[in-house]
Amino acid sequence: MIVGLVEHDGGVTSELSLQMLTLGWRLAERLGVPLTALVVGAEARPAVDGLAAHGVSAVHVAVDDRLDEYAPGAWAACIVDLMGRERPGAVLAPGSDRGNEVMAHVGARTGLPMAANCTEVEPGDLGHPYLLTRVRWGGSLLEEARLHGDVKLLTAAPHAVKAEEAPAAGGFSVEEFSPALQDKDFRVKVARREERAAGKVSLSEARVVVGGGRGVGSPEGFRPLEELAELLGGVVGCSRVVTSLGWRPHTDQVGQTGVRIAPDLYVACGISGAIQHMVGAKGAKKILVVNTDPQAPILAHADYAIIGDVQEVVPALVSAIKQAKVR
Amino acid sequence: MDVLVCVKRVPITGGRITLTPDEQDIDTRYLGFTVSPHEECAVEEAVRLVEAHGGSTTALTLGPKAAEDQLRDALALGADRAVLLETDSAEWDAGATAAAIAQVVRDHGDAGIAYDLLLFGNESADAGGYQVGVRVAHALDLPCVTGVKHLEILNGTAAARREGPGGFEIFEVALPAVITVKEGINLPRYPSIPGRLRAKKAPVERHRPERPAPGLEKVRLRLPQARDKQAEMLGDGAAGAERAVEVFRQIGVMPP
């Protein structure tokens, strides 16, 4: 049996969980075993029935009054409890912040190795390692690795596998269970939440992002970029060097350790194109590069390019758009 | 307040990764090295906490002899002590790394240094295993909060804030505790000249732990399929603006 930890937001199954289940049912199919899902907390119930369409033949719902808020240790204890009773060959989770965190706890509790952010999984014979591919450097590099352990613990890299539906093998059942949880499992639990400030378009969801790097020259140099972003209904982003220099806040940073963007257009101004930046911009549909250096590595990622200084080109883009609007 | 902060030596990769012929590593012949970004912020956070609350910062790394450079970087930023768990060139997986770190913490405890806080990066820039901090916490029976972007210590309690679904989640845990941080929690300072000089001369505590058999065993590295594009040149300087506007229209981002 393969178990998949399914995350949900207000009873709606997360996209990354569906991607993980796709990796899961393909793996289960190859091994000729059923795929079951684990959801934590009674409020997950609305998400449960939809899982039948994603190759899941049974859902285990962990129920306990103390599971009202996210507690990584308790979620891991639910998985370990289920592992003891159902003896799965592998446990999968989405490669989200929570998924990676919970599976790290499962690995620590059981002493088993855990492979984060896998893109492909080649199952071995019983008792043999899996051969898998996982992402490194935020996706700029792939690692092929052997995963050992009696139970294989792994998470699915976000957006590596497209979520696909599959009929469940032989029926569909839902079972509630009360995992063995101790008070200590709850010593790390969400104490309170703060809502994100509403209104402004977020960098990760913006349709247009105008990004600036060292080539912008100074904090004031971002003014024309802000104007361009506003005209196109977008927002300003930046590279890591810009936040390190203190020119922009870290919340504007695009990249491996910042925000991952997926706009229709990314205008990259004065950015050389370090791999850590480009993995953050991988979701951009079109990239327009503005750079003085026609040999800059970012040109390999560009759909369109203007060779020139940011402080000359961006104001020219601003006035060209304004003129086009007047006409 | 005594803080242990764990860092990892990683190459500065730039615009393109090249692998060694045996596909086991990144070719670093022409590259410099640095501390993984999240951990750079962990060092800064440790130093700030000690500046505010008193105590000491100990920087630790597990890596080759050359990783001493990254310990000296941490010392230059204000760390007081440095510990090197020296390895040969073989890669250590997360389980082995965590076990070696936990053993040092236990040994230091026996020697009278009890850490109030263990800081890690949320994940290393290169291997990205997302688990060393959690495993160390379990080995030492400490609470662990991961992915933290704001940290406050008050009366022996850590209030740790991180991004969560739709906003922020705040955790409160009693010290001693393990916290893994993300870049953005602070803006690391530049090392001062006196800091650099002090770092040069500071002693480094050294150990040579045995590498256990890996549970996650690297077979080889490979590069994702390159999708090098041939960019359409729109012109030089301001002259490129007019065609850019046509492009904006084509892809539907021009304002009405």
Interface residues (C-beta under 8 A of the other chain):
Chain A: D9 Y70 P72 D97 N100 E101 M103 A104 H105 G107 A108 R109 G111 L112 P113 M114 A115 A116 N117 P129 L131 V135 R136 W137 G138 G139 S140 L141 L142 E143 E144 A145 R146 L147 H148 G149 T155 R187 V188 K189 V190 A191 R192 R193 E194 E195 R196 R207 V208 L231 L232 G233 G234 R240 T243 S244 G246 H250 T251 Q253 Q256 T257 G258 D264 L265 S272 G273 A274 I275 Q276 K285 K286 L288 V289 A296 P297 I298 L299 A300 H301 A302 D303 Y304 A305 I306 I307 G308 D309 E312 V313 P315 A316 L317 S319 A320 I321 A324 K325
Chain B: T13 G14 G15 R16 I17 I26 P37 H38 D93 A94 G95 A98 E123 A125 D126 A127 G128 G129 Y130 Q131 V134 R135 A137 H138 A139 P143 C144 V145 T146 G147 A159 R161 R162 E163 G164 P165 G166 G167 F168 E169 I170 F171 E172 V173 A174 K182 E183 G184 L187 P188 P214 G215 L216 E217 K218 V219 R220 L221 R222 L223 P224 A226 D228 K229 A231 E232 M233 L234 G235 D236 G237 A238 G240 A241 E242 A244 V245 V247 F248 I251 G252 V253 M254 P255
